Amino acid sequence: MTALPTADLARFDDVLRREGVAAGLGTLNARVPHRYTAVYRLEGSKLKNLFLHDKDGQARPEYLAEVDLGVSFCQFVLRDGCFLTDNSSSDRRLDGHPYQGLMVSYHGVPLLDNAGQLFGSLCHFDIEERGLSNDEFDFLQQAARVLPGYVVTRST
């Protein structure tokens, strides 16, 4: 890893500190081709959208506000520590999944709360095929370690 990602991470942290999580997600989203970048919080068997950046500037669609864990791609992030698919329609791991081919690309990592417990996920996603470079995946993981300090989390 080069020094550039460290400088990028410092800029990301600065945006979070000065402008808040919504602006921080905008910064993350500007780095990737995906339409959406989001923070989801796990609440029982539901994932609640706390923050969503839409590259197209549209209001959050209702279907993204709350998702059942059992049908979300976030379930794989929470179970496996990450989930990456450039094209869900051809991803055999998703055979039979109700959103296979509908939510086409998804790249997500877990978020931990202030007690080190699983809080939710940070993800880039799109209804079109989108790739994510290894460098950008590494940056997403680093961002997920910085972000919880700026998101309201469970008390310890």
VEXDO-878097 format. One record per atom (N, C-alpha, C): residue number from 0; chain; x, y, z; atom name; residue in one letter. Coordinates in steps of 0.2 Angstrom, whole numbers, padded with zeros to 4 digits. Example, Ala and Ser with C-alpha at 12.3 -4.5 7.8 and 13.67 -1.06 7.14 Angstrom:
<r 0,'A',<0066,-0028,0039>,'N','a'>
<r 0,'A',<0062,-0022,0039>,'CA','a'>
<r 0,'A',<0066,-0016,0039>,'C','a'>
<r 1,'A',<0064,-0011,0035>,'N','s'>
<r 1,'A',<0068,-0005,0036>,'CA','s'>
<r 1,'A',<0064,0000,0039>,'C','s'>
This chain:
<r 0,'A',<0004,-0006,0000>,'N','m'>
<r 0,'A',<0000,0000,0000>,'CA','m'>
<r 0,'A',<0004,0006,0000>,'C','m'>
<r 1,'A',<0003,0011,-0004>,'N','t'>
<r 1,'A',<0007,0017,-0005>,'CA','t'>
<r 1,'A',<0005,0022,0001>,'C','t'>
<r 2,'A',<0008,0028,0001>,'N','a'>
<r 2,'A',<0007,0033,0005>,'CA','a'>
<r 2,'A',<0000,0037,0004>,'C','a'>
<r 3,'A',<-0002,0037,-0003>,'N','l'>
<r 3,'A',<-0008,0040,-0005>,'CA','l'>
<r 3,'A',<-0014,0038,-0001>,'C','l'>
<r 4,'A',<-0015,0031,0000>,'N','p'>
<r 4,'A',<-0021,0030,0004>,'CA','p'>
<r 4,'A',<-0021,0033,0011>,'C','p'>
<r 5,'A',<-0015,0033,0014>,'N','t'>
<r 5,'A',<-0015,0036,0021>,'CA','t'>
<r 5,'A',<-0017,0043,0020>,'C','t'>
<r 6,'A',<-0015,0047,0015>,'N','a'>
<r 6,'A',<-0017,0054,0015>,'CA','a'>
<r 6,'A',<-0024,0054,0013>,'C','a'>
<r 7,'A',<-0027,0050,0009>,'N','d'>
<r 7,'A',<-0034,0050,0007>,'CA','d'>
<r 7,'A',<-0038,0048,0014>,'C','d'>
<r 8,'A',<-0036,0044,0018>,'N','l'>
<r 8,'A',<-0039,0042,0024>,'CA','l'>
<r 8,'A',<-0039,0048,0029>,'C','l'>
<r 9,'A',<-0034,0052,0029>,'N','a'>
<r 9,'A',<-0034,0058,0033>,'CA','a'>
<r 9,'A',<-0039,0063,0030>,'C','a'>
<r 10,'A',<-0039,0064,0024>,'N','r'>
<r 10,'A',<-0044,0068,0021>,'CA','r'>
<r 10,'A',<-0051,0066,0022>,'C','r'>
<r 11,'A',<-0052,0060,0022>,'N','f'>
<r 11,'A',<-0059,0057,0024>,'CA','f'>
<r 11,'A',<-0061,0058,0031>,'C','f'>
<r 12,'A',<-0056,0057,0035>,'N','d'>
<r 12,'A',<-0057,0059,0042>,'CA','d'>
<r 12,'A',<-0059,0066,0043>,'C','d'>
<r 13,'A',<-0055,0070,0040>,'N','d'>
<r 13,'A',<-0056,0078,0040>,'CA','d'>
<r 13,'A',<-0063,0080,0038>,'C','d'>
<r 14,'A',<-0065,0077,0033>,'N','v'>
<r 14,'A',<-0072,0078,0030>,'CA','v'>
<r 14,'A',<-0077,0076,0035>,'C','v'>
<r 15,'A',<-0076,0070,0038>,'N','l'>
<r 15,'A',<-0081,0067,0043>,'CA','l'>
<r 15,'A',<-0081,0072,0049>,'C','l'>
<r 16,'A',<-0075,0074,0051>,'N','r'>
<r 16,'A',<-0075,0079,0057>,'CA','r'>
<r 16,'A',<-0078,0086,0056>,'C','r'>
<r 17,'A',<-0077,0089,0050>,'N','r'>
<r 17,'A',<-0079,0095,0048>,'CA','r'>
<r 17,'A',<-0086,0095,0046>,'C','r'>
<r 18,'A',<-0088,0090,0042>,'N','e'>
<r 18,'A',<-0095,0091,0038>,'CA','e'>
<r 18,'A',<-0100,0085,0040>,'C','e'>
<r 19,'A',<-0097,0080,0043>,'N','g'>
<r 19,'A',<-0102,0075,0045>,'CA','g'>
<r 19,'A',<-0102,0069,0041>,'C','g'>
<r 20,'A',<-0106,0064,0043>,'N','v'>
<r 20,'A',<-0106,0057,0040>,'CA','v'>
<r 20,'A',<-0109,0058,0033>,'C','v'>
<r 21,'A',<-0114,0061,0031>,'N','a'>
<r 21,'A',<-0117,0062,0025>,'CA','a'>
<r 21,'A',<-0111,0064,0020>,'C','a'>
<r 22,'A',<-0108,0069,0022>,'N','a'>
<r 22,'A',<-0102,0072,0017>,'CA','a'>
<r 22,'A',<-0097,0067,0016>,'C','a'>
<r 23,'A',<-0095,0063,0022>,'N','g'>
<r 23,'A',<-0090,0058,0021>,'CA','g'>
<r 23,'A',<-0092,0053,0017>,'C','g'>
<r 24,'A',<-0098,0051,0017>,'N','l'>
<r 24,'A',<-0101,0046,0012>,'CA','l'>
<r 24,'A',<-0100,0048,0005>,'C','l'>
<r 25,'A',<-0102,0055,0004>,'N','g'>
<r 25,'A',<-0101,0058,-0003>,'CA','g'>
<r 25,'A',<-0094,0057,-0005>,'C','g'>
<r 26,'A',<-0089,0058,-0001>,'N','t'>
<r 26,'A',<-0082,0058,-0002>,'CA','t'>
<r 26,'A',<-0080,0051,-0004>,'C','t'>
<r 27,'A',<-0083,0046,0000>,'N','l'>
<r 27,'A',<-0081,0039,-0002>,'CA','l'>
<r 27,'A',<-0084,0037,-0009>,'C','l'>
<r 28,'A',<-0090,0039,-0010>,'N','n'>
<r 28,'A',<-0094,0038,-0016>,'CA','n'>
<r 28,'A',<-0091,0041,-0022>,'C','n'>
<r 29,'A',<-0088,0047,-0022>,'N','a'>
<r 29,'A',<-0084,0050,-0027>,'CA','a'>
<r 29,'A',<-0078,0046,-0030>,'C','a'>
<r 30,'A',<-0076,0041,-0026>,'N','r'>
<r 30,'A',<-0070,0037,-0027>,'CA','r'>
<r 30,'A',<-0072,0031,-0032>,'C','r'>
<r 31,'A',<-0078,0029,-0032>,'N','v'>
<r 31,'A',<-0080,0023,-0035>,'CA','v'>
<r 31,'A',<-0085,0024,-0040>,'C','v'>
<r 32,'A',<-0087,0020,-0045>,'N','p'>
<r 32,'A',<-0092,0021,-0050>,'CA','p'>
<r 32,'A',<-0099,0019,-0047>,'C','p'>
<r 33,'A',<-0100,0016,-0042>,'N','h'>
<r 33,'A',<-0106,0014,-0039>,'CA','h'>
<r 33,'A',<-0111,0020,-0038>,'C','h'>
<r 34,'A',<-0117,0019,-0039>,'N','r'>
<r 34,'A',<-0122,0024,-0038>,'CA','r'>
<r 34,'A',<-0123,0026,-0030>,'C','r'>
<r 35,'A',<-0123,0021,-0026>,'N','y'>
<r 35,'A',<-0124,0022,-0019>,'CA','y'>
<r 35,'A',<-0119,0020,-0015>,'C','y'>
<r 36,'A',<-0118,0024,-0009>,'N','t'>
<r 36,'A',<-0114,0022,-0003>,'CA','t'>
<r 36,'A',<-0118,0023,0003>,'C','t'>
<r 37,'A',<-0118,0018,0007>,'N','a'>
<r 37,'A',<-0122,0018,0013>,'CA','a'>
<r 37,'A',<-0120,0015,0019>,'C','a'>
<r 38,'A',<-0123,0017,0025>,'N','v'>
<r 38,'A',<-0121,0014,0031>,'CA','v'>
<r 38,'A',<-0128,0011,0034>,'C','v'>
<r 39,'A',<-0128,0005,0035>,'N','y'>
<r 39,'A',<-0134,0001,0038>,'CA','y'>
<r 39,'A',<-0132,-0001,0045>,'C','y'>
<r 40,'A',<-0137,0000,0049>,'N','r'>
<r 40,'A',<-0137,-0002,0056>,'CA','r'>
<r 40,'A',<-0141,-0009,0057>,'C','r'>
<r 41,'A',<-0138,-0014,0060>,'N','l'>
<r 41,'A',<-0142,-0020,0062>,'CA','l'>
<r 41,'A',<-0146,-0019,0068>,'C','l'>
<r 42,'A',<-0153,-0020,0067>,'N','e'>
<r 42,'A',<-0157,-0019,0073>,'CA','e'>
<r 42,'A',<-0162,-0025,0073>,'C','e'>
<r 43,'A',<-0160,-0030,0077>,'N','g'>
<r 43,'A',<-0163,-0037,0077>,'CA','g'>
<r 43,'A',<-0163,-0040,0070>,'C','g'>
<r 44,'A',<-0168,-0042,0067>,'N','s'>
<r 44,'A',<-0168,-0045,0060>,'CA','s'>
<r 44,'A',<-0169,-0040,0054>,'C','s'>
<r 45,'A',<-0168,-0034,0056>,'N','k'>
<r 45,'A',<-0168,-0028,0051>,'CA','k'>
<r 45,'A',<-0162,-0024,0050>,'C','k'>
<r 46,'A',<-0160,-0022,0044>,'N','l'>
<r 46,'A',<-0155,-0017,0043>,'CA','l'>
<r 46,'A',<-0158,-0010,0042>,'C','l'>
<r 47,'A',<-0157,-0006,0046>,'N','k'>
<r 47,'A',<-0159,0001,0045>,'CA','k'>
<r 47,'A',<-0154,0006,0042>,'C','k'>
<r 48,'A',<-0156,0009,0036>,'N','n'>
<r 48,'A',<-0152,0014,0033>,'CA','n'>
<r 48,'A',<-0151,0020,0037>,'C','n'>
<r 49,'A',<-0145,0022,0039>,'N','l'>
<r 49,'A',<-0144,0028,0043>,'CA','l'>
<r 49,'A',<-0141,0033,0039>,'C','l'>
<r 50,'A',<-0137,0032,0034>,'N','f'>
<r 50,'A',<-0135,0037,0029>,'CA','f'>
<r 50,'A',<-0134,0033,0022>,'C','f'>
<r 51,'A',<-0136,0037,0017>,'N','l'>
<r 51,'A',<-0136,0035,0010>,'CA','l'>
<r 51,'A',<-0134,0041,0006>,'C','l'>
<r 52,'A',<-0129,0040,0002>,'N','h'>
<r 52,'A',<-0127,0044,-0003>,'CA','h'>
<r 52,'A',<-0128,0042,-0010>,'C','h'>
<r 53,'A',<-0132,0045,-0014>,'N','d'>
<r 53,'A',<-0134,0043,-0021>,'CA','d'>
<r 53,'A',<-0131,0048,-0026>,'C','d'>
<r 54,'A',<-0126,0045,-0030>,'N','k'>
<r 54,'A',<-0123,0049,-0035>,'CA','k'>
<r 54,'A',<-0127,0053,-0039>,'C','k'>
<r 55,'A',<-0133,0051,-0040>,'N','d'>
<r 55,'A',<-0138,0054,-0044>,'CA','d'>
<r 55,'A',<-0142,0060,-0041>,'C','d'>
<r 56,'A',<-0141,0060,-0034>,'N','g'>
<r 56,'A',<-0144,0065,-0030>,'CA','g'>
<r 56,'A',<-0151,0065,-0029>,'C','g'>
<r 57,'A',<-0154,0059,-0030>,'N','q'>
<r 57,'A',<-0161,0057,-0028>,'CA','q'>
<r 57,'A',<-0162,0056,-0021>,'C','q'>
<r 58,'A',<-0168,0057,-0019>,'N','a'>
<r 58,'A',<-0170,0055,-0012>,'CA','a'>
<r 58,'A',<-0170,0047,-0011>,'C','a'>
<r 59,'A',<-0169,0045,-0005>,'N','r'>
<r 59,'A',<-0168,0038,-0004>,'CA','r'>
<r 59,'A',<-0174,0034,-0005>,'C','r'>
<r 60,'A',<-0174,0029,-0010>,'N','p'>
<r 60,'A',<-0180,0025,-0011>,'CA','p'>
<r 60,'A',<-0182,0022,-0005>,'C','p'>
<r 61,'A',<-0188,0021,-0004>,'N','e'>
<r 61,'A',<-0191,0018,0002>,'CA','e'>
<r 61,'A',<-0189,0011,0003>,'C','e'>
<r 62,'A',<-0188,0007,-0003>,'N','y'>
<r 62,'A',<-0185,0000,-0002>,'CA','y'>
<r 62,'A',<-0178,0000,0001>,'C','y'>
<r 63,'A',<-0174,0005,0001>,'N','l'>
<r 63,'A',<-0168,0005,0004>,'CA','l'>
<r 63,'A',<-0168,0007,0011>,'C','l'>
<r 64,'A',<-0173,0010,0014>,'N','a'>
<r 64,'A',<-0174,0012,0021>,'CA','a'>
<r 64,'A',<-0173,0007,0026>,'C','a'>
<r 65,'A',<-0176,0001,0025>,'N','e'>
<r 65,'A',<-0176,-0004,0029>,'CA','e'>
<r 65,'A',<-0176,-0011,0025>,'C','e'>
<r 66,'A',<-0171,-0015,0027>,'N','v'>
<r 66,'A',<-0171,-0021,0023>,'CA','v'>
<r 66,'A',<-0171,-0027,0028>,'C','v'>
<r 67,'A',<-0174,-0033,0027>,'N','d'>
<r 67,'A',<-0174,-0039,0031>,'CA','d'>
<r 67,'A',<-0167,-0042,0030>,'C','d'>
<r 68,'A',<-0164,-0043,0036>,'N','l'>
<r 68,'A',<-0157,-0046,0036>,'CA','l'>
<r 68,'A',<-0157,-0052,0031>,'C','l'>
<r 69,'A',<-0162,-0056,0032>,'N','g'>
<r 69,'A',<-0162,-0063,0028>,'CA','g'>
<r 69,'A',<-0162,-0062,0020>,'C','g'>
<r 70,'A',<-0164,-0056,0018>,'N','v'>
<r 70,'A',<-0163,-0055,0010>,'CA','v'>
<r 70,'A',<-0158,-0050,0008>,'C','v'>
<r 71,'A',<-0155,-0047,0013>,'N','s'>
<r 71,'A',<-0150,-0042,0011>,'CA','s'>
<r 71,'A',<-0143,-0045,0009>,'C','s'>
<r 72,'A',<-0139,-0042,0005>,'N','f'>
<r 72,'A',<-0132,-0044,0004>,'CA','f'>
<r 72,'A',<-0128,-0042,0010>,'C','f'>
<r 73,'A',<-0130,-0038,0014>,'N','c'>
<r 73,'A',<-0127,-0036,0021>,'CA','c'>
<r 73,'A',<-0126,-0042,0025>,'C','c'>
<r 74,'A',<-0131,-0047,0025>,'N','q'>
<r 74,'A',<-0130,-0053,0029>,'CA','q'>
<r 74,'A',<-0124,-0057,0028>,'C','q'>
<r 75,'A',<-0121,-0057,0022>,'N','f'>
<r 75,'A',<-0115,-0060,0020>,'CA','f'>
<r 75,'A',<-0109,-0056,0023>,'C','f'>
<r 76,'A',<-0110,-0049,0023>,'N','v'>
<r 76,'A',<-0104,-0045,0026>,'CA','v'>
<r 76,'A',<-0104,-0047,0034>,'C','v'>
<r 77,'A',<-0110,-0047,0037>,'N','l'>
<r 77,'A',<-0110,-0048,0044>,'CA','l'>
<r 77,'A',<-0108,-0055,0046>,'C','l'>
<r 78,'A',<-0109,-0060,0042>,'N','r'>
<r 78,'A',<-0107,-0067,0043>,'CA','r'>
<r 78,'A',<-0100,-0068,0041>,'C','r'>
<r 79,'A',<-0098,-0066,0035>,'N','d'>
<r 79,'A',<-0091,-0067,0033>,'CA','d'>
<r 79,'A',<-0086,-0062,0033>,'C','d'>
<r 80,'A',<-0087,-0056,0036>,'N','g'>
<r 80,'A',<-0082,-0051,0036>,'CA','g'>
<r 80,'A',<-0082,-0046,0030>,'C','g'>
<r 81,'A',<-0085,-0048,0025>,'N','c'>
<r 81,'A',<-0085,-0044,0019>,'CA','c'>
<r 81,'A',<-0089,-0048,0014>,'C','c'>
<r 82,'A',<-0092,-0044,0009>,'N','f'>
<r 82,'A',<-0095,-0047,0003>,'CA','f'>
<r 82,'A',<-0094,-0043,-0003>,'C','f'>
<r 83,'A',<-0092,-0046,-0008>,'N','l'>
<r 83,'A',<-0090,-0042,-0014>,'CA','l'>
<r 83,'A',<-0093,-0046,-0020>,'C','l'>
<r 84,'A',<-0097,-0042,-0024>,'N','t'>
<r 84,'A',<-0099,-0045,-0031>,'CA','t'>
<r 84,'A',<-0100,-0039,-0036>,'C','t'>
<r 85,'A',<-0096,-0040,-0041>,'N','d'>
<r 85,'A',<-0097,-0035,-0047>,'CA','d'>
<r 85,'A',<-0104,-0036,-0050>,'C','d'>
<r 86,'A',<-0106,-0042,-0051>,'N','n'>
<r 86,'A',<-0112,-0044,-0055>,'CA','n'>
<r 86,'A',<-0115,-0050,-0051>,'C','n'>
<r 87,'A',<-0120,-0048,-0047>,'N','s'>
<r 87,'A',<-0124,-0053,-0044>,'CA','s'>
<r 87,'A',<-0128,-0058,-0048>,'C','s'>
<r 88,'A',<-0129,-0056,-0054>,'N','s'>
<r 88,'A',<-0133,-0061,-0058>,'CA','s'>
<r 88,'A',<-0129,-0067,-0061>,'C','s'>
<r 89,'A',<-0122,-0066,-0061>,'N','s'>
<r 89,'A',<-0118,-0072,-0062>,'CA','s'>
<r 89,'A',<-0114,-0074,-0057>,'C','s'>
<r 90,'A',<-0116,-0072,-0050>,'N','d'>
<r 90,'A',<-0112,-0074,-0044>,'CA','d'>
<r 90,'A',<-0116,-0081,-0042>,'C','d'>
<r 91,'A',<-0113,-0086,-0042>,'N','r'>
<r 91,'A',<-0116,-0093,-0040>,'CA','r'>
<r 91,'A',<-0117,-0093,-0033>,'C','r'>
<r 92,'A',<-0114,-0089,-0029>,'N','r'>
<r 92,'A',<-0115,-0089,-0022>,'CA','r'>
<r 92,'A',<-0122,-0087,-0020>,'C','r'>
<r 93,'A',<-0125,-0083,-0025>,'N','l'>
<r 93,'A',<-0132,-0080,-0024>,'CA','l'>
<r 93,'A',<-0137,-0084,-0028>,'C','l'>
<r 94,'A',<-0136,-0089,-0030>,'N','d'>
<r 94,'A',<-0141,-0093,-0034>,'CA','d'>
<r 94,'A',<-0147,-0094,-0029>,'C','d'>
<r 95,'A',<-0153,-0092,-0031>,'N','g'>
<r 95,'A',<-0159,-0093,-0028>,'CA','g'>
<r 95,'A',<-0160,-0087,-0023>,'C','g'>
<r 96,'A',<-0156,-0082,-0023>,'N','h'>
<r 96,'A',<-0157,-0076,-0018>,'CA','h'>
<r 96,'A',<-0162,-0071,-0022>,'C','h'>
<r 97,'A',<-0167,-0069,-0018>,'N','p'>
<r 97,'A',<-0172,-0064,-0021>,'CA','p'>
<r 97,'A',<-0169,-0058,-0025>,'C','p'>
<r 98,'A',<-0163,-0055,-0023>,'N','y'>
<r 98,'A',<-0161,-0049,-0026>,'CA','y'>
<r 98,'A',<-0155,-0051,-0031>,'C','y'>
<r 99,'A',<-0154,-0057,-0032>,'N','q'>
<r 99,'A',<-0149,-0059,-0037>,'CA','q'>
<r 99,'A',<-0151,-0056,-0044>,'C','q'>
<r 100,'A',<-0147,-0052,-0047>,'N','g'>
<r 100,'A',<-0148,-0049,-0053>,'CA','g'>
<r 100,'A',<-0152,-0042,-0053>,'C','g'>
<r 101,'A',<-0155,-0041,-0047>,'N','l'>
<r 101,'A',<-0159,-0034,-0046>,'CA','l'>
<r 101,'A',<-0154,-0029,-0043>,'C','l'>
<r 102,'A',<-0151,-0031,-0037>,'N','m'>
<r 102,'A',<-0145,-0027,-0035>,'CA','m'>
<r 102,'A',<-0139,-0030,-0037>,'C','m'>
<r 103,'A',<-0137,-0027,-0043>,'N','v'>
<r 103,'A',<-0132,-0030,-0047>,'CA','v'>
<r 103,'A',<-0125,-0030,-0044>,'C','v'>
<r 104,'A',<-0122,-0025,-0042>,'N','s'>
<r 104,'A',<-0116,-0024,-0038>,'CA','s'>
<r 104,'A',<-0116,-0022,-0031>,'C','s'>
<r 105,'A',<-0112,-0026,-0027>,'N','y'>
<r 105,'A',<-0112,-0024,-0020>,'CA','y'>
<r 105,'A',<-0105,-0026,-0017>,'C','y'>
<r 106,'A',<-0103,-0021,-0013>,'N','h'>
<r 106,'A',<-0096,-0022,-0010>,'CA','h'>
<r 106,'A',<-0097,-0019,-0003>,'C','h'>
<r 107,'A',<-0096,-0023,0002>,'N','g'>
<r 107,'A',<-0098,-0021,0009>,'CA','g'>
<r 107,'A',<-0093,-0024,0014>,'C','g'>
<r 108,'A',<-0092,-0020,0019>,'N','v'>
<r 108,'A',<-0088,-0022,0025>,'CA','v'>
<r 108,'A',<-0092,-0020,0031>,'C','v'>
<r 109,'A',<-0090,-0024,0037>,'N','p'>
<r 109,'A',<-0094,-0023,0043>,'CA','p'>
<r 109,'A',<-0091,-0016,0047>,'C','p'>
<r 110,'A',<-0096,-0014,0051>,'N','l'>
<r 110,'A',<-0094,-0008,0055>,'CA','l'>
<r 110,'A',<-0095,-0011,0062>,'C','l'>
<r 111,'A',<-0091,-0009,0067>,'N','l'>
<r 111,'A',<-0091,-0011,0074>,'CA','l'>
<r 111,'A',<-0093,-0005,0078>,'C','l'>
<r 112,'A',<-0097,-0006,0083>,'N','d'>
<r 112,'A',<-0099,-0001,0087>,'CA','d'>
<r 112,'A',<-0093,0001,0092>,'C','d'>
<r 113,'A',<-0094,0006,0097>,'N','n'>
<r 113,'A',<-0089,0009,0101>,'CA','n'>
<r 113,'A',<-0087,0003,0106>,'C','n'>
<r 114,'A',<-0091,-0002,0107>,'N','a'>
<r 114,'A',<-0089,-0008,0111>,'CA','a'>
<r 114,'A',<-0085,-0013,0108>,'C','a'>
<r 115,'A',<-0084,-0012,0101>,'N','g'>
<r 115,'A',<-0081,-0017,0097>,'CA','g'>
<r 115,'A',<-0086,-0023,0095>,'C','g'>
<r 116,'A',<-0092,-0022,0095>,'N','q'>
<r 116,'A',<-0097,-0027,0093>,'CA','q'>
<r 116,'A',<-0100,-0025,0086>,'C','q'>
<r 117,'A',<-0102,-0030,0083>,'N','l'>
<r 117,'A',<-0105,-0029,0076>,'CA','l'>
<r 117,'A',<-0111,-0024,0076>,'C','l'>
<r 118,'A',<-0110,-0018,0072>,'N','f'>
<r 118,'A',<-0115,-0013,0072>,'CA','f'>
<r 118,'A',<-0119,-0013,0066>,'C','f'>
<r 119,'A',<-0116,-0014,0060>,'N','g'>
<r 119,'A',<-0119,-0014,0054>,'CA','g'>
<r 119,'A',<-0114,-0015,0048>,'C','g'>
<r 120,'A',<-0116,-0011,0043>,'N','s'>
<r 120,'A',<-0111,-0012,0037>,'CA','s'>
<r 120,'A',<-0110,-0005,0033>,'C','s'>
<r 121,'A',<-0105,-0005,0030>,'N','l'>
<r 121,'A',<-0103,0001,0025>,'CA','l'>
<r 121,'A',<-0103,-0002,0018>,'C','l'>
<r 122,'A',<-0106,0000,0014>,'N','c'>
<r 122,'A',<-0106,-0003,0007>,'CA','c'>
<r 122,'A',<-0107,0002,0001>,'C','c'>
<r 123,'A',<-0104,0000,-0004>,'N','h'>
<r 123,'A',<-0105,0003,-0011>,'CA','h'>
<r 123,'A',<-0110,-0002,-0015>,'C','h'>
<r 124,'A',<-0115,0000,-0018>,'N','f'>
<r 124,'A',<-0119,-0004,-0022>,'CA','f'>
<r 124,'A',<-0122,0000,-0028>,'C','f'>
<r 125,'A',<-0125,-0004,-0033>,'N','d'>
<r 125,'A',<-0128,-0002,-0039>,'CA','d'>
<r 125,'A',<-0132,-0007,-0042>,'C','d'>
<r 126,'A',<-0137,-0004,-0046>,'N','i'>
<r 126,'A',<-0141,-0009,-0050>,'CA','i'>
<r 126,'A',<-0138,-0010,-0057>,'C','i'>
<r 127,'A',<-0132,-0008,-0058>,'N','e'>
<r 127,'A',<-0128,-0010,-0064>,'CA','e'>
<r 127,'A',<-0122,-0013,-0061>,'C','e'>
<r 128,'A',<-0119,-0017,-0066>,'N','e'>
<r 128,'A',<-0112,-0020,-0065>,'CA','e'>
<r 128,'A',<-0107,-0015,-0063>,'C','e'>
<r 129,'A',<-0104,-0015,-0058>,'N','r'>
<r 129,'A',<-0098,-0011,-0056>,'CA','r'>
<r 129,'A',<-0093,-0015,-0052>,'C','r'>
<r 130,'A',<-0087,-0013,-0054>,'N','g'>
<r 130,'A',<-0081,-0017,-0051>,'CA','g'>
<r 130,'A',<-0078,-0012,-0045>,'C','g'>
<r 131,'A',<-0074,-0015,-0041>,'N','l'>
<r 131,'A',<-0071,-0012,-0036>,'CA','l'>
<r 131,'A',<-0064,-0014,-0036>,'C','l'>
<r 132,'A',<-0059,-0010,-0037>,'N','s'>
<r 132,'A',<-0052,-0012,-0037>,'CA','s'>
<r 132,'A',<-0050,-0014,-0030>,'C','s'>
<r 133,'A',<-0044,-0018,-0029>,'N','n'>
<r 133,'A',<-0042,-0020,-0023>,'CA','n'>
<r 133,'A',<-0040,-0014,-0019>,'C','n'>
<r 134,'A',<-0037,-0008,-0022>,'N','d'>
<r 134,'A',<-0035,-0002,-0018>,'CA','d'>
<r 134,'A',<-0041,0001,-0015>,'C','d'>
<r 135,'A',<-0047,0001,-0019>,'N','e'>
<r 135,'A',<-0053,0004,-0016>,'CA','e'>
<r 135,'A',<-0056,0000,-0011>,'C','e'>
<r 136,'A',<-0056,-0007,-0012>,'N','f'>
<r 136,'A',<-0058,-0011,-0006>,'CA','f'>
<r 136,'A',<-0054,-0010,0000>,'C','f'>
<r 137,'A',<-0048,-0010,0000>,'N','d'>
<r 137,'A',<-0044,-0008,0005>,'CA','d'>
<r 137,'A',<-0046,-0002,0009>,'C','d'>
<r 138,'A',<-0047,0003,0004>,'N','f'>
<r 138,'A',<-0049,0010,0007>,'CA','f'>
<r 138,'A',<-0056,0009,0011>,'C','f'>
<r 139,'A',<-0060,0006,0008>,'N','l'>
<r 139,'A',<-0067,0005,0011>,'CA','l'>
<r 139,'A',<-0066,0001,0018>,'C','l'>
<r 140,'A',<-0062,-0003,0018>,'N','q'>
<r 140,'A',<-0060,-0007,0025>,'CA','q'>
<r 140,'A',<-0057,-0002,0030>,'C','q'>
<r 141,'A',<-0053,0003,0028>,'N','q'>
<r 141,'A',<-0050,0008,0032>,'CA','q'>
<r 141,'A',<-0055,0013,0034>,'C','q'>
<r 142,'A',<-0059,0015,0029>,'N','a'>
<r 142,'A',<-0064,0020,0031>,'CA','a'>
<r 142,'A',<-0069,0017,0036>,'C','a'>
<r 143,'A',<-0071,0010,0036>,'N','a'>
<r 143,'A',<-0075,0007,0041>,'CA','a'>
<r 143,'A',<-0072,0007,0048>,'C','a'>
<r 144,'A',<-0066,0008,0048>,'N','r'>
<r 144,'A',<-0062,0008,0055>,'CA','r'>
<r 144,'A',<-0063,0015,0058>,'C','r'>
<r 145,'A',<-0063,0020,0053>,'N','v'>
<r 145,'A',<-0063,0027,0055>,'CA','v'>
<r 145,'A',<-0071,0029,0057>,'C','v'>
<r 146,'A',<-0075,0027,0052>,'N','l'>
<r 146,'A',<-0082,0029,0052>,'CA','l'>
<r 146,'A',<-0086,0029,0059>,'C','l'>
<r 147,'A',<-0085,0023,0063>,'N','p'>
<r 147,'A',<-0089,0022,0069>,'CA','p'>
<r 147,'A',<-0088,0028,0074>,'C','p'>
<r 148,'A',<-0083,0031,0074>,'N','g'>
<r 148,'A',<-0082,0037,0079>,'CA','g'>
<r 148,'A',<-0086,0043,0077>,'C','g'>
<r 149,'A',<-0089,0043,0071>,'N','y'>
<r 149,'A',<-0094,0048,0069>,'CA','y'>
<r 149,'A',<-0101,0046,0068>,'C','y'>
<r 150,'A',<-0102,0040,0069>,'N','v'>
<r 150,'A',<-0109,0037,0069>,'CA','v'>
<r 150,'A',<-0112,0036,0076>,'C','v'>
<r 151,'A',<-0118,0038,0078>,'N','v'>
<r 151,'A',<-0120,0037,0084>,'CA','v'>
<r 151,'A',<-0121,0029,0085>,'C','v'>
<r 152,'A',<-0118,0027,0090>,'N','t'>
<r 152,'A',<-0117,0019,0091>,'CA','t'>
<r 152,'A',<-0120,0018,0098>,'C','t'>
<r 153,'A',<-0121,0011,0099>,'N','r'>
<r 153,'A',<-0124,0009,0106>,'CA','r'>
<r 153,'A',<-0119,0011,0111>,'C','r'>
<r 154,'A',<-0122,0012,0117>,'N','s'>
<r 154,'A',<-0118,0014,0123>,'CA','s'>
<r 154,'A',<-0115,0008,0126>,'C','s'>
<r 155,'A',<-0109,0009,0129>,'N','t'>
<r 155,'A',<-0106,0003,0132>,'CA','t'>
<r 155,'A',<-0108,0002,0139>,'C','t'>
